[in-house]
């Protein structure tokens, strides 16, 4: 069984960078950054395991959730939205 690729330090670092503090796990920016990290990891996995359809389905649901969160952020805080896209390297 494979362990998660996230360590507690890595998660805390993501939340500190995007959420303001290591304990601010509920901020929209931190959630989007965490989803982006997971999406990138699963995308790399699917490059070598093309027939892993259950991971592909999970990836699609994560992409949809990230899209909904980005839409919410763009409606409520446009400058934070633009800054986050710049930091994460997402194209819009």
Secondary structure as the mmCIF struct_conf table of DSSP 4:
data_model
#
loop_
_struct_conf.conf_type_id
_struct_conf.id
_struct_conf.beg_label_comp_id
_struct_conf.beg_label_asym_id
_struct_conf.beg_label_seq_id
_struct_conf.end_label_comp_id
_struct_conf.end_label_asym_id
_struct_conf.end_label_seq_id
HELX_LH_PP_P HELX_LH_PP_P1 UNK A 2 UNK A 4
BEND BEND1 UNK A 5 UNK A 5
HELX_RH_AL_P HELX_RH_AL_P1 UNK A 8 UNK A 19
BEND BEND2 UNK A 20 UNK A 21
TURN_TY1_P TURN_TY1_P1 UNK A 22 UNK A 23
TURN_TY1_P TURN_TY1_P2 UNK A 25 UNK A 26
HELX_RH_AL_P HELX_RH_AL_P2 UNK A 28 UNK A 48
TURN_TY1_P TURN_TY1_P3 UNK A 50 UNK A 51
HELX_RH_AL_P HELX_RH_AL_P3 UNK A 53 UNK A 76
HELX_RH_AL_P HELX_RH_AL_P4 UNK A 78 UNK A 88
TURN_TY1_P TURN_TY1_P4 UNK A 89 UNK A 89
#
